[in-house]
Protein backbone atom coordinates (compact mmCIF):
# COMPACT_ATOMS: atom_id res chain seq x y z
CA UNK A 1 0.00 0.00 0.00
CA UNK A 2 1.54 3.30 -1.10
CA UNK A 3 0.72 6.52 0.73
CA UNK A 4 1.10 9.93 -0.93
CA UNK A 5 1.43 13.27 0.83
CA UNK A 6 1.67 16.86 -0.34
CA UNK A 7 2.01 18.86 2.87
CA UNK A 8 5.35 20.25 1.66
CA UNK A 9 3.23 22.44 -0.64
CA UNK A 10 1.54 24.91 1.68
CA UNK A 11 -0.92 27.65 0.77
CA UNK A 12 -0.05 31.15 2.05
CA UNK A 13 -3.34 31.71 3.86
CA UNK A 14 -4.19 34.52 6.28
CA UNK A 15 -3.92 33.51 9.94
CA UNK A 16 -7.68 34.01 10.35
CA UNK A 17 -8.55 31.67 7.46
CA UNK A 18 -10.76 28.80 8.61
CA UNK A 19 -9.18 26.10 6.46
CA UNK A 20 -7.06 23.81 8.71
CA UNK A 21 -3.99 23.45 6.48
CA UNK A 22 -1.88 22.17 9.40
CA UNK A 23 -3.84 18.93 9.54
CA UNK A 24 -2.01 17.54 6.51
CA UNK A 25 1.42 17.90 8.09
CA UNK A 26 0.16 16.48 11.39
CA UNK A 27 -1.38 13.52 9.60
CA UNK A 28 1.77 12.74 7.65
CA UNK A 29 3.86 13.00 10.82
CA UNK A 30 1.50 10.59 12.58
CA UNK A 31 1.78 8.09 9.72
CA UNK A 32 5.58 8.39 9.70
CA UNK A 33 5.95 7.90 13.45
CA UNK A 34 3.50 4.99 13.57
CA UNK A 35 5.53 2.71 11.31
CA UNK A 36 2.36 1.64 9.49
CA UNK A 37 4.30 1.26 6.26
CA UNK A 38 8.01 1.25 5.37
CA UNK A 39 9.35 4.80 4.90
CA UNK A 40 9.85 4.26 1.16
CA UNK A 41 6.12 3.65 0.76
CA UNK A 42 5.44 7.25 1.81
CA UNK A 43 5.85 9.37 -1.30
CA UNK A 44 5.47 12.90 -2.61
CA UNK A 45 3.24 12.66 -5.69
CA UNK A 46 4.01 13.95 -9.13
CA UNK A 47 2.10 17.08 -10.08
CA UNK A 48 -0.92 16.44 -12.30
CA UNK A 49 -0.21 17.61 -15.85
CA UNK A 50 -2.37 19.82 -18.02
CA UNK A 51 -3.14 16.77 -20.14
CA UNK A 52 -4.49 14.92 -17.11
CA UNK A 53 -6.49 17.91 -15.84
CA UNK A 54 -7.99 18.57 -19.27
CA UNK A 55 -9.54 15.10 -19.35
CA UNK A 56 -12.05 16.56 -16.88
CA UNK A 57 -11.77 20.34 -16.74
CA UNK A 58 -12.57 22.98 -19.33
CA UNK A 59 -9.43 24.45 -20.98
CA UNK A 60 -10.48 28.00 -20.13
CA UNK A 61 -10.87 27.17 -16.46
CA UNK A 62 -7.50 25.41 -16.24
CA UNK A 63 -5.87 28.38 -18.00
CA UNK A 64 -7.42 30.89 -15.57
CA UNK A 65 -6.28 28.87 -12.57
CA UNK A 66 -2.74 28.41 -13.87
CA UNK A 67 -2.32 32.03 -14.99
CA UNK A 68 -4.02 33.61 -11.98
CA UNK A 69 -6.80 35.25 -14.00
CA UNK A 70 -9.78 33.92 -12.05
CA UNK A 71 -12.30 36.70 -11.53
CA UNK A 72 -13.38 37.85 -8.07
CA UNK A 73 -16.53 35.73 -8.13
CA UNK A 74 -14.53 32.59 -8.96
CA UNK A 75 -12.04 33.31 -6.18
CA UNK A 76 -14.85 33.94 -3.68
CA UNK A 77 -16.56 30.68 -4.65
CA UNK A 78 -13.29 28.81 -4.32
CA UNK A 79 -12.62 30.11 -0.80
CA UNK A 80 -8.85 30.46 -1.31
CA UNK A 81 -6.88 33.47 -2.55
CA UNK A 82 -5.00 32.76 -5.77
CA UNK A 83 -1.26 32.21 -5.57
CA UNK A 84 1.35 30.17 -7.47
CA UNK A 85 1.43 27.92 -4.40
CA UNK A 86 -2.29 27.25 -4.83
CA UNK A 87 -1.68 25.97 -8.37
CA UNK A 88 1.20 23.72 -7.36
CA UNK A 89 -0.57 22.39 -4.27
CA UNK A 90 -3.69 21.62 -6.31
CA UNK A 91 -1.70 19.77 -8.96
CA UNK A 92 0.09 17.72 -6.29
CA UNK A 93 -3.15 16.88 -4.51
CA UNK A 94 -4.58 15.52 -7.75
CA UNK A 95 -1.32 13.68 -8.38
CA UNK A 96 -1.67 12.04 -4.97
CA UNK A 97 -5.04 10.59 -5.90
CA UNK A 98 -3.72 9.40 -9.25
CA UNK A 99 -0.89 7.69 -7.36
CA UNK A 100 -3.27 6.20 -4.80
CA UNK A 101 -5.39 4.73 -7.61
CA UNK A 102 -2.32 3.23 -9.28
CA UNK A 103 -1.30 1.74 -5.92
CA UNK A 104 -4.79 0.34 -5.41
CA UNK A 105 -4.75 -1.35 -8.80
CA UNK A 106 -1.30 -2.83 -8.14
CA UNK A 107 -1.47 -3.64 -4.43
CA UNK A 108 -5.18 -3.58 -3.58
CA UNK A 109 -5.10 -0.27 -1.68
CA UNK A 110 -3.58 3.20 -1.90
CA UNK A 111 -3.94 6.39 0.14
CA UNK A 112 -3.71 10.09 -0.55
CA UNK A 113 -3.23 12.04 2.69
CA UNK A 114 -4.97 14.94 0.93
CA UNK A 115 -7.50 14.97 -1.91
CA UNK A 116 -11.25 14.62 -1.88
CA UNK A 117 -11.78 17.90 -3.74
CA UNK A 118 -15.26 16.92 -4.78
CA UNK A 119 -16.78 20.42 -5.11
CA UNK A 120 -14.79 21.20 -8.26
CA UNK A 121 -16.88 21.12 -11.45
CA UNK A 122 -15.77 20.92 -15.06
CA UNK A 123 -15.57 24.71 -15.39
CA UNK A 124 -15.27 26.03 -11.85
CA UNK A 125 -13.98 25.39 -8.37
CA UNK A 126 -15.77 25.77 -5.07
CA UNK A 127 -15.69 24.95 -1.38
CA UNK A 128 -11.86 24.85 -1.11
CA UNK A 129 -11.65 22.60 -4.20
CA UNK A 130 -9.70 23.75 -7.27
CA UNK A 131 -9.51 20.60 -9.42
CA UNK A 132 -11.58 17.44 -8.94
CA UNK A 133 -8.93 14.88 -8.04
CA UNK A 134 -11.42 12.00 -7.97
CA UNK A 135 -12.63 12.63 -11.51
CA UNK A 136 -9.16 13.28 -12.90
CA UNK A 137 -7.78 10.08 -11.35
CA UNK A 138 -10.63 7.99 -12.77
CA UNK A 139 -10.23 9.47 -16.25
CA UNK A 140 -6.47 8.92 -16.04
CA UNK A 141 -6.93 5.23 -15.23
CA UNK A 142 -9.52 4.84 -17.97
CA UNK A 143 -7.33 6.61 -20.53
CA UNK A 144 -4.54 4.11 -19.81
CA UNK A 145 -6.99 1.19 -20.08
CA UNK A 146 -6.39 0.21 -16.46
CA UNK A 147 -10.10 0.24 -15.59
CA UNK A 148 -13.48 0.38 -17.25
CA UNK A 149 -15.92 0.94 -14.36
CA UNK A 150 -15.28 2.94 -11.20
CA UNK A 151 -17.21 3.42 -7.97
CA UNK A 152 -17.06 6.59 -5.87
CA UNK A 153 -18.00 6.16 -2.20
CA UNK A 154 -18.23 9.71 -0.89
CA UNK A 155 -18.60 9.84 2.90
CA UNK A 156 -17.77 13.51 3.35
CA UNK A 157 -20.56 15.30 5.23
CA UNK A 158 -21.04 17.60 2.23
CA UNK A 159 -22.43 16.21 -1.00
CA UNK A 160 -19.87 15.61 -3.72
CA UNK A 161 -21.72 17.91 -6.07
CA UNK A 162 -18.90 18.45 -8.54
CA UNK A 163 -18.21 14.73 -8.85
CA UNK A 164 -21.91 13.98 -9.27
CA UNK A 165 -22.27 16.56 -12.04
CA UNK A 166 -19.14 15.42 -13.89
CA UNK A 167 -20.29 11.80 -14.03
CA UNK A 168 -24.07 12.36 -14.19
CA UNK A 169 -24.49 10.82 -17.64
CA UNK A 170 -21.58 8.41 -17.50
CA UNK A 171 -22.53 4.74 -17.07
CA UNK A 172 -18.89 3.79 -16.41
CA UNK A 173 -18.80 5.64 -13.07
CA UNK A 174 -21.24 5.14 -10.19
CA UNK A 175 -21.37 7.93 -7.59
CA UNK A 176 -22.61 7.25 -4.05
CA UNK A 177 -22.79 10.21 -1.66
CA UNK A 178 -23.94 10.05 1.98
CA UNK A 179 -24.21 13.56 3.37
CA UNK A 180 -26.17 16.08 5.40
CA UNK A 181 -29.44 17.05 3.74
CA UNK A 182 -29.33 20.63 5.03
CA UNK A 183 -25.61 21.20 4.74
CA UNK A 184 -23.46 22.76 2.01
CA UNK A 185 -24.01 22.88 -0.91
CA UNK A 186 -27.51 24.28 -0.65
CA UNK A 187 -28.19 23.29 -4.25
CA UNK A 188 -27.46 19.59 -4.56
CA UNK A 189 -26.59 17.78 -7.76
CA UNK A 190 -27.82 14.27 -8.55
CA UNK A 191 -25.47 11.42 -7.67
CA UNK A 192 -26.34 7.93 -8.85
CA UNK A 193 -27.25 7.25 -5.22
CA UNK A 194 -27.71 10.04 -2.68
CA UNK A 195 -28.24 9.18 0.98
CA UNK A 196 -29.37 12.36 2.71
CA UNK A 197 -29.24 12.60 6.49
CA UNK A 198 -30.88 15.05 8.87
CA UNK A 199 -28.87 17.16 11.29
CA UNK A 200 -27.76 15.36 14.44
CA UNK A 201 -27.60 11.82 13.06
CA UNK A 202 -25.50 9.59 15.31
CA UNK A 203 -23.32 6.51 14.81
CA UNK A 204 -25.84 3.69 14.50
CA UNK A 205 -28.22 5.46 12.14
CA UNK A 206 -25.34 6.59 9.93
CA UNK A 207 -23.70 3.18 9.70
CA UNK A 208 -27.05 1.48 9.03
CA UNK A 209 -27.86 3.90 6.21
CA UNK A 210 -24.42 3.48 4.66
CA UNK A 211 -24.63 -0.30 4.97
CA UNK A 212 -27.92 -0.38 3.07
CA UNK A 213 -26.46 1.84 0.36
CA UNK A 214 -23.44 -0.42 -0.05
CA UNK A 215 -25.72 -3.43 -0.32
CA UNK A 216 -27.49 -1.75 -3.23
CA UNK A 217 -24.18 -0.96 -4.90
CA UNK A 218 -22.97 -4.55 -4.49
CA UNK A 219 -25.85 -5.72 -6.70
CA UNK A 220 -24.80 -3.51 -9.62
CA UNK A 221 -22.13 -5.80 -11.00
CA UNK A 222 -18.37 -5.63 -10.89
CA UNK A 223 -16.36 -2.44 -10.63
CA UNK A 224 -12.64 -2.25 -11.32
CA UNK A 225 -11.77 0.44 -8.77
CA UNK A 226 -13.35 2.24 -5.82
CA UNK A 227 -12.40 5.67 -4.52
CA UNK A 228 -13.38 6.15 -0.88
CA UNK A 229 -13.68 9.75 0.25
CA UNK A 230 -13.26 9.36 4.02
CA UNK A 231 -14.20 12.81 5.27
CA UNK A 232 -13.66 13.52 8.96
CA UNK A 233 -16.43 16.12 9.00
CA UNK A 234 -19.38 13.90 10.04
CA UNK A 235 -17.68 14.08 13.46
CA UNK A 236 -19.75 15.58 16.28
CA UNK A 237 -17.00 18.10 17.05
CA UNK A 238 -16.76 19.43 13.51
CA UNK A 239 -17.56 23.11 13.07
CA UNK A 240 -19.16 22.59 9.64
CA UNK A 241 -20.54 19.06 9.95
CA UNK A 242 -23.93 19.21 11.72
CA UNK A 243 -23.92 15.43 12.25
CA UNK A 244 -23.02 13.73 15.54
CA UNK A 245 -20.73 10.80 14.85
CA UNK A 246 -18.13 9.86 17.44
CA UNK A 247 -14.59 8.84 16.61
CA UNK A 248 -15.72 5.24 17.10
CA UNK A 249 -18.58 5.83 14.68
CA UNK A 250 -16.23 7.11 12.01
CA UNK A 251 -14.00 4.08 12.55
CA UNK A 252 -17.05 1.83 12.14
CA UNK A 253 -17.83 3.62 8.88
CA UNK A 254 -14.30 3.03 7.62
CA UNK A 255 -14.35 -0.65 8.59
CA UNK A 256 -17.67 -1.06 6.80
CA UNK A 257 -16.49 0.53 3.56
CA UNK A 258 -13.06 -1.08 3.51
CA UNK A 259 -14.42 -4.44 4.57
CA UNK A 260 -17.05 -4.37 1.88
CA UNK A 261 -14.47 -3.52 -0.77
CA UNK A 262 -12.33 -6.38 0.48
CA UNK A 263 -15.26 -8.83 0.27
CA UNK A 264 -15.90 -7.72 -3.31
CA UNK A 265 -12.22 -7.99 -4.28
CA UNK A 266 -12.39 -4.31 -5.17
CA UNK A 267 -9.19 -2.23 -5.19
CA UNK A 268 -9.74 0.92 -3.15
CA UNK A 269 -8.02 4.29 -3.21
CA UNK A 270 -8.64 6.44 -0.13
CA UNK A 271 -8.69 10.24 -0.04
CA UNK A 272 -9.20 12.38 3.05
CA UNK A 273 -11.81 14.99 2.20
CA UNK A 274 -13.03 17.51 4.76
CA UNK A 275 -12.49 17.95 8.47
CA UNK A 276 -13.02 21.19 10.39
CA UNK A 277 -12.81 20.48 14.10
CA UNK A 278 -11.31 23.45 15.99
CA UNK A 279 -8.08 21.57 16.75
CA UNK A 280 -6.18 20.43 13.63
CA UNK A 281 -4.56 17.66 15.70
CA UNK A 282 -8.00 16.22 16.37
CA UNK A 283 -8.79 16.19 12.66
CA UNK A 284 -5.46 14.53 11.91
CA UNK A 285 -6.18 11.85 14.52
CA UNK A 286 -9.50 11.03 12.85
CA UNK A 287 -7.87 10.79 9.44
CA UNK A 288 -5.05 8.70 10.90
CA UNK A 289 -7.55 6.11 12.11
CA UNK A 290 -8.76 5.73 8.51
CA UNK A 291 -5.21 5.21 7.29
CA UNK A 292 -4.43 2.75 10.11
CA UNK A 293 -7.50 0.66 9.38
CA UNK A 294 -6.65 0.65 5.66
CA UNK A 295 -3.12 -0.55 6.42
CA UNK A 296 -4.42 -3.30 8.69
CA UNK A 297 -6.89 -4.54 6.08
CA UNK A 298 -4.34 -4.24 3.28
CA UNK A 299 -1.90 -6.36 5.26
CA UNK A 300 -4.50 -9.15 5.36
CA UNK A 301 -5.56 -8.81 1.73
CA UNK A 302 -3.75 -9.98 -1.35
CA UNK A 303 -3.89 -7.57 -4.25
CA UNK A 304 -6.52 -8.73 -6.77
CA UNK A 305 -5.26 -10.24 -9.99
CA UNK A 306 -5.53 -7.83 -12.90
CA UNK A 307 -6.52 -9.32 -16.20
C-alpha positions in Angstrom: 0.0 0.0 0.0 1.5 3.3 -1.1 0.7 6.5 0.7 1.1 9.9 -0.9 1.4 13.3 0.8 1.7 16.9 -0.3 2.0 18.9 2.9 5.3 20.3 1.7 3.2 22.4 -0.6 1.5 24.9 1.7 -0.9 27.7 0.8 -0.1 31.2 2.0 -3.3 31.7 3.9 -4.2 34.5 6.3 -3.9 33.5 9.9 -7.7 34.0 10.3 -8.6 31.7 7.5 -10.8 28.8 8.6 -9.2 26.1 6.5 -7.1 23.8 8.7 -4.0 23.5 6.5 -1.9 22.2 9.4 -3.8 18.9 9.5 -2.0 17.5 6.5 1.4 17.9 8.1 0.2 16.5 11.4 -1.4 13.5 9.6 1.8 12.7 7.7 3.9 13.0 10.8 1.5 10.6 12.6 1.8 8.1 9.7 5.6 8.4 9.7 5.9 7.9 13.4 3.5 5.0 13.6 5.5 2.7 11.3 2.4 1.6 9.5 4.3 1.3 6.3 8.0 1.2 5.4 9.4 4.8 4.9 9.8 4.3 1.2 6.1 3.6 0.8 5.4 7.3 1.8 5.9 9.4 -1.3 5.5 12.9 -2.6 3.2 12.7 -5.7 4.0 13.9 -9.1 2.1 17.1 -10.1 -0.9 16.4 -12.3 -0.2 17.6 -15.8 -2.4 19.8 -18.0 -3.1 16.8 -20.1 -4.5 14.9 -17.1 -6.5 17.9 -15.8 -8.0 18.6 -19.3 -9.5 15.1 -19.3 -12.0 16.6 -16.9 -11.8 20.3 -16.7 -12.6 23.0 -19.3 -9.4 24.4 -21.0 -10.5 28.0 -20.1 -10.9 27.2 -16.5 -7.5 25.4 -16.2 -5.9 28.4 -18.0 -7.4 30.9 -15.6 -6.3 28.9 -12.6 -2.7 28.4 -13.9 -2.3 32.0 -15.0 -4.0 33.6 -12.0 -6.8 35.2 -14.0 -9.8 33.9 -12.1 -12.3 36.7 -11.5 -13.4 37.8 -8.1 -16.5 35.7 -8.1 -14.5 32.6 -9.0 -12.0 33.3 -6.2 -14.9 33.9 -3.7 -16.6 30.7 -4.7 -13.3 28.8 -4.3 -12.6 30.1 -0.8 -8.8 30.5 -1.3 -6.9 33.5 -2.5 -5.0 32.8 -5.8 -1.3 32.2 -5.6 1.3 30.2 -7.5 1.4 27.9 -4.4 -2.3 27.2 -4.8 -1.7 26.0 -8.4 1.2 23.7 -7.4 -0.6 22.4 -4.3 -3.7 21.6 -6.3 -1.7 19.8 -9.0 0.1 17.7 -6.3 -3.1 16.9 -4.5 -4.6 15.5 -7.8 -1.3 13.7 -8.4 -1.7 12.0 -5.0 -5.0 10.6 -5.9 -3.7 9.4 -9.2 -0.9 7.7 -7.4 -3.3 6.2 -4.8 -5.4 4.7 -7.6 -2.3 3.2 -9.3 -1.3 1.7 -5.9 -4.8 0.3 -5.4 -4.7 -1.4 -8.8 -1.3 -2.8 -8.1 -1.5 -3.6 -4.4 -5.2 -3.6 -3.6 -5.1 -0.3 -1.7 -3.6 3.2 -1.9 -3.9 6.4 0.1 -3.7 10.1 -0.5 -3.2 12.0 2.7 -5.0 14.9 0.9 -7.5 15.0 -1.9 -11.2 14.6 -1.9 -11.8 17.9 -3.7 -15.3 16.9 -4.8 -16.8 20.4 -5.1 -14.8 21.2 -8.3 -16.9 21.1 -11.4 -15.8 20.9 -15.1 -15.6 24.7 -15.4 -15.3 26.0 -11.8 -14.0 25.4 -8.4 -15.8 25.8 -5.1 -15.7 24.9 -1.4 -11.9 24.8 -1.1 -11.7 22.6 -4.2 -9.7 23.7 -7.3 -9.5 20.6 -9.4 -11.6 17.4 -8.9 -8.9 14.9 -8.0 -11.4 12.0 -8.0 -12.6 12.6 -11.5 -9.2 13.3 -12.9 -7.8 10.1 -11.4 -10.6 8.0 -12.8 -10.2 9.5 -16.2 -6.5 8.9 -16.0 -6.9 5.2 -15.2 -9.5 4.8 -18.0 -7.3 6.6 -20.5 -4.5 4.1 -19.8 -7.0 1.2 -20.1 -6.4 0.2 -16.5 -10.1 0.2 -15.6 -13.5 0.4 -17.3 -15.9 0.9 -14.4 -15.3 2.9 -11.2 -17.2 3.4 -8.0 -17.1 6.6 -5.9 -18.0 6.2 -2.2 -18.2 9.7 -0.9 -18.6 9.8 2.9 -17.8 13.5 3.4 -20.6 15.3 5.2 -21.0 17.6 2.2 -22.4 16.2 -1.0 -19.9 15.6 -3.7 -21.7 17.9 -6.1 -18.9 18.5 -8.5 -18.2 14.7 -8.8 -21.9 14.0 -9.3 -22.3 16.6 -12.0 -19.1 15.4 -13.9 -20.3 11.8 -14.0 -24.1 12.4 -14.2 -24.5 10.8 -17.6 -21.6 8.4 -17.5 -22.5 4.7 -17.1 -18.9 3.8 -16.4 -18.8 5.6 -13.1 -21.2 5.1 -10.2 -21.4 7.9 -7.6 -22.6 7.3 -4.1 -22.8 10.2 -1.7 -23.9 10.0 2.0 -24.2 13.6 3.4 -26.2 16.1 5.4 -29.4 17.1 3.7 -29.3 20.6 5.0 -25.6 21.2 4.7 -23.5 22.8 2.0 -24.0 22.9 -0.9 -27.5 24.3 -0.6 -28.2 23.3 -4.3 -27.5 19.6 -4.6 -26.6 17.8 -7.8 -27.8 14.3 -8.6 -25.5 11.4 -7.7 -26.3 7.9 -8.8 -27.2 7.3 -5.2 -27.7 10.0 -2.7 -28.2 9.2 1.0 -29.4 12.4 2.7 -29.2 12.6 6.5 -30.9 15.0 8.9 -28.9 17.2 11.3 -27.8 15.4 14.4 -27.6 11.8 13.1 -25.5 9.6 15.3 -23.3 6.5 14.8 -25.8 3.7 14.5 -28.2 5.5 12.1 -25.3 6.6 9.9 -23.7 3.2 9.7 -27.0 1.5 9.0 -27.9 3.9 6.2 -24.4 3.5 4.7 -24.6 -0.3 5.0 -27.9 -0.4 3.1 -26.5 1.8 0.4 -23.4 -0.4 0.0 -25.7 -3.4 -0.3 -27.5 -1.7 -3.2 -24.2 -1.0 -4.9 -23.0 -4.6 -4.5 -25.9 -5.7 -6.7 -24.8 -3.5 -9.6 -22.1 -5.8 -11.0 -18.4 -5.6 -10.9 -16.4 -2.4 -10.6 -12.6 -2.2 -11.3 -11.8 0.4 -8.8 -13.3 2.2 -5.8 -12.4 5.7 -4.5 -13.4 6.1 -0.9 -13.7 9.8 0.2 -13.3 9.4 4.0 -14.2 12.8 5.3 -13.7 13.5 9.0 -16.4 16.1 9.0 -19.4 13.9 10.0 -17.7 14.1 13.5 -19.7 15.6 16.3 -17.0 18.1 17.0 -16.8 19.4 13.5 -17.6 23.1 13.1 -19.2 22.6 9.6 -20.5 19.1 10.0 -23.9 19.2 11.7 -23.9 15.4 12.3 -23.0 13.7 15.5 -20.7 10.8 14.8 -18.1 9.9 17.4 -14.6 8.8 16.6 -15.7 5.2 17.1 -18.6 5.8 14.7 -16.2 7.1 12.0 -14.0 4.1 12.5 -17.0 1.8 12.1 -17.8 3.6 8.9 -14.3 3.0 7.6 -14.4 -0.7 8.6 -17.7 -1.1 6.8 -16.5 0.5 3.6 -13.1 -1.1 3.5 -14.4 -4.4 4.6 -17.1 -4.4 1.9 -14.5 -3.5 -0.8 -12.3 -6.4 0.5 -15.3 -8.8 0.3 -15.9 -7.7 -3.3 -12.2 -8.0 -4.3 -12.4 -4.3 -5.2 -9.2 -2.2 -5.2 -9.7 0.9 -3.2 -8.0 4.3 -3.2 -8.6 6.4 -0.1 -8.7 10.2 0.0 -9.2 12.4 3.0 -11.8 15.0 2.2 -13.0 17.5 4.8 -12.5 17.9 8.5 -13.0 21.2 10.4 -12.8 20.5 14.1 -11.3 23.4 16.0 -8.1 21.6 16.8 -6.2 20.4 13.6 -4.6 17.7 15.7 -8.0 16.2 16.4 -8.8 16.2 12.7 -5.5 14.5 11.9 -6.2 11.9 14.5 -9.5 11.0 12.9 -7.9 10.8 9.4 -5.1 8.7 10.9 -7.6 6.1 12.1 -8.8 5.7 8.5 -5.2 5.2 7.3 -4.4 2.8 10.1 -7.5 0.7 9.4 -6.7 0.7 5.7 -3.1 -0.5 6.4 -4.4 -3.3 8.7 -6.9 -4.5 6.1 -4.3 -4.2 3.3 -1.9 -6.4 5.3 -4.5 -9.1 5.4 -5.6 -8.8 1.7 -3.7 -10.0 -1.4 -3.9 -7.6 -4.3 -6.5 -8.7 -6.8 -5.3 -10.2 -10.0 -5.5 -7.8 -12.9 -6.5 -9.3 -16.2 
